[in-house]
């Protein structure tokens, strides 16, 4: 049996679009579709899925139901991965989604649904405990940064430079090339960043996401 997925989306057209895209992947099995928060919570309790793909805004309030569901499942169904889809770039919602941990969580723009492989990849990554944040959301967070810093004061100027390149999704080799240092030096800086930001309990991929979120959120007004 493939990955068992629940889709929650109040728009009929978008809901059908998501399920059609996922049907292209034999390893993904959509076991339920929902149109509001109450139906989603009930469906997760009934089907115990591997992953939930949910709109950020659904009835009853059309505000942040997808975020609230994702955060609630950490307590009720901690093994369920969640991919939250948003129509707009909303950095604060992304930060709220990841504030309790990045394990098994993804925040993507709905336009990513047009790429079947991109959505499927996010589903697989959250199922495996990884995390994904849409590059456009990262760009918006970087643009919104101000000068105030708190925990980031623990980092050296070079570590801040490394972290800023991590926020743009660059791997160690690309960071080293941009800063004219070796990949091994980049790795040492990143490990130091993890230690100084108290990111010691998660996998390296999740720690990268958490470090980036710290970088982007600490200096927001």
C-alpha atoms as one frame of an Amber mdcrd trajectory, in Angstrom:
protein
   0.000   0.000   0.000   1.248   3.482  -0.846   1.241   6.638   1.225  -2.227
   7.314   2.605  -3.117  10.976   2.048  -6.063  13.160   3.049  -6.782  16.295
   0.999  -8.553  19.232   2.684  -9.642  22.104   0.428 -12.953  23.981   0.306
 -12.676  24.929  -3.381 -14.112  22.106  -5.476 -11.931  22.931  -8.466  -8.734
  23.102  -6.437  -9.653  19.951  -4.527 -10.189  18.058  -7.768  -6.970  19.490
  -9.157  -4.946  18.284  -6.176  -6.469  14.803  -6.215  -5.946  14.548  -9.980
  -2.285  15.506  -9.624  -1.770  12.981  -6.836  -3.495  10.274  -8.890  -0.538
  10.468 -11.277   1.621   8.896  -8.575   0.947   5.212  -7.972   2.621   5.327
  -4.561   0.126   7.924  -3.240  -3.388   6.876  -2.241  -5.936   9.610  -1.451
  -8.125   8.041   1.236 -10.406  11.021   1.963 -11.211  14.554   0.828 -12.561
  17.295   3.098 -14.022  20.770   2.697 -13.658  22.229   6.189 -11.729  21.956
   9.436 -14.236  19.746  11.278 -14.329  17.242   8.405 -10.537  17.196   8.308
 -10.175  16.480  12.018 -12.801  13.708  11.774 -11.174  12.189   8.676  -7.739
  12.072  10.307  -9.242  10.362  13.360 -10.983   7.817  11.126  -8.286   7.057
   8.553  -5.033   7.767  10.452  -3.267   8.917   7.251   0.435   9.252   6.581
   0.141  12.808   5.255  -2.444  15.592   5.129  -2.468  18.133   2.293  -4.534
  21.092   3.457  -5.520  24.568   2.371  -4.495  27.245   4.853  -7.986  28.822
   4.845 -11.188  26.799   5.099 -14.573  27.044   6.790 -15.693  27.850   9.377
 -13.678  31.103   9.604 -11.577  31.132   6.401  -8.524  32.347   8.336  -5.855
  29.864   9.454  -7.644  26.510   9.774  -4.850  24.645   7.987  -2.212  25.983
  10.369  -4.358  25.212  13.421  -4.994  21.699  12.152  -1.288  21.102  11.490
  -0.343  22.296  14.959  -3.147  20.321  16.608  -2.071  17.103  14.924   1.293
  17.371  16.673  -0.564  16.344  19.838  -3.286  14.072  18.481  -1.454  12.412
  15.573   2.271  13.171  15.929   3.285  10.822  13.095   1.116  12.531  10.475
   2.999  14.799   8.078   1.255  17.973   6.902   1.657  19.978   3.696  -0.040
  23.389   4.015  -0.992  25.130   0.777  -1.517  28.890   0.517  -2.695  31.015
  -2.383  -0.595  33.981  -1.313   2.879  34.594   0.103   2.130  34.871   3.834
   5.411  34.714   5.789   3.823  35.067   9.231   1.679  31.982   8.649   4.766
  30.021   7.612   6.546  31.052  10.802   3.503  30.058  12.847   3.449  26.637
  11.185   7.096  25.961  12.014   7.297  27.604  15.441   6.590  24.318  17.252
   9.130  22.454  15.112   9.759  21.801  11.440   9.571  17.986  11.657   7.070
  16.666   9.129   5.776  20.063   7.978   5.755  21.865   4.617   4.469  25.263
   3.517   3.949  25.670  -0.230   2.173  28.073  -2.524  -0.776  26.599  -4.402
   0.917  27.290  -7.711   3.221  24.354  -6.893   0.255  22.031  -7.481   0.781
  22.619 -11.203   3.989  20.584 -10.879   2.943  17.028  -9.912   6.453  16.038
  -8.906   6.942  19.050  -6.624   3.820  18.345  -4.585   4.591  14.625  -4.436
   8.150  15.371  -3.317   6.848  17.544  -0.464   4.495  14.750   0.588   7.346
  12.239   0.676   9.624  14.611   2.577   7.133  15.346   5.356   6.266  11.645
   5.586   9.976  10.964   6.194  10.090  13.656   8.874  11.594  16.361   6.701
  10.363  19.866   6.037   9.822  22.188   3.082   9.303  25.945   2.835   8.384
  27.613  -0.442  11.277  29.648  -1.906   8.972  32.627  -2.533   8.084  32.701
   1.158  11.786  32.675   2.051  12.343  35.614  -0.308   9.501  37.543   1.336
  10.908  36.870   4.806  14.356  38.050   3.773  12.899  41.233   2.289  10.992
  41.929   5.510  14.020  41.696   7.801  14.918  44.702   9.929  18.104  45.512
  11.838  17.212  44.257  15.322  18.742  40.950  16.371  18.605  38.785  19.472
  19.786  35.192  19.393  21.600  35.956  16.143  24.071  38.018  18.137  25.616
  34.694  19.128  26.857  34.207  15.576  29.995  35.574  13.988  29.818  37.775
  10.904  30.931  34.835   8.749  28.268  32.572  10.258  25.622  35.197   9.476
  26.863  35.217   5.882  26.642  31.429   5.693  23.161  31.490   7.205  21.960
  34.109   4.735  23.029  31.847   1.854  21.318  28.878   3.512  18.118  30.953
   3.586  18.310  31.168  -0.196  18.369  27.399  -0.494  22.023  27.017  -1.445
  23.849  23.795  -0.626  27.276  23.689   1.026  29.182  23.668  -2.251  27.319
  26.719  -3.574  27.814  28.573  -0.281  31.535  27.837  -0.342  31.812  29.079
  -3.902  29.936  32.298  -3.080  32.077  33.005  -0.003  35.365  31.696  -1.441
  35.788  29.062   1.264  35.959  25.280   1.106  32.854  23.081   1.553  34.511
  21.664   4.676  34.766  25.172   6.134  31.094  25.720   5.291  30.217  22.520
   7.133  32.138  23.670  10.203  30.356  27.035  10.167  26.963  25.346   9.823
  27.652  22.993  12.728  28.663  26.004  14.804  25.442  27.762  13.821  23.392
  24.755  14.903  25.157  24.656  18.257  24.843  28.388  18.934  21.162  28.417
  17.984  20.477  25.393  20.222  19.437  23.205  17.280  20.731  19.856  18.427
  17.713  17.560  18.513  16.653  17.264  14.876  18.108  15.842  11.665  20.506
  18.020   9.665  17.871  18.770   6.995  15.377  19.925   9.614  18.032  21.896
  11.474  18.810  23.793   8.285  15.158  24.801   7.989  14.955  25.748  11.670
  18.145  27.814  11.440  16.810  29.649   8.404  13.521  30.359  10.186  15.405
  31.747  13.174  17.417  33.960  10.846  14.300  35.201   9.080  12.048  35.634
  12.108  14.324  37.015  14.823  14.606  40.419  13.255  11.082  40.903  11.974
   9.296  43.929  13.401
